[in-house]
């Protein structure tokens, strides 16, 4: 079982913060639900990603990219207009 801890201090008044935070949490929960760690371990066990594993790998990478994008939107949003 994986443990996810979410911390939020105060209220997010700016809409873009709330939207980015919601996307980030959504991505993280989706990664946890998909058991990405186990899927990646199975894929790299033989040192290569075959044609059967490729769509799953690409989907996981797309999800990770979405989470990363949302994180950076929150991280560097200081002074951004809503």
ChimeraX attribute file (.defattr): number of C-alpha atoms within 10 A of each C-alpha:
attribute: neighborCount
match mode: 1-to-1
recipient: residues
	/A:1	5
	/A:2	6
	/A:3	6
	/A:4	10
	/A:5	4
	/A:6	6
	/A:7	6
	/A:8	7
	/A:9	5
	/A:10	6
	/A:11	8
	/A:12	12
	/A:13	9
	/A:14	11
	/A:15	11
	/A:16	16
	/A:17	20
	/A:18	14
	/A:19	14
	/A:20	20
	/A:21	19
	/A:22	13
	/A:23	17
	/A:24	22
	/A:25	16
	/A:26	16
	/A:27	19
	/A:28	18
	/A:29	13
	/A:30	16
	/A:31	16
	/A:32	15
	/A:33	10
	/A:34	12
	/A:35	13
	/A:36	17
	/A:37	10
	/A:38	9
	/A:39	14
	/A:40	15
	/A:41	11
	/A:42	13
	/A:43	17
	/A:44	12
	/A:45	9
	/A:46	9
	/A:47	9
	/A:48	10
	/A:49	16
	/A:50	12
	/A:51	9
	/A:52	9
	/A:53	15
	/A:54	13
	/A:55	12
	/A:56	16
	/A:57	18
	/A:58	11
	/A:59	11
	/A:60	18
	/A:61	13
	/A:62	12
	/A:63	17
	/A:64	18
	/A:65	13
	/A:66	16
	/A:67	22
	/A:68	14
	/A:69	15
	/A:70	21
	/A:71	17
	/A:72	12
	/A:73	18
	/A:74	16
	/A:75	11
	/A:76	9
	/A:77	14
	/A:78	9
	/A:79	6
	/A:80	10
	/A:81	8
	/A:82	9
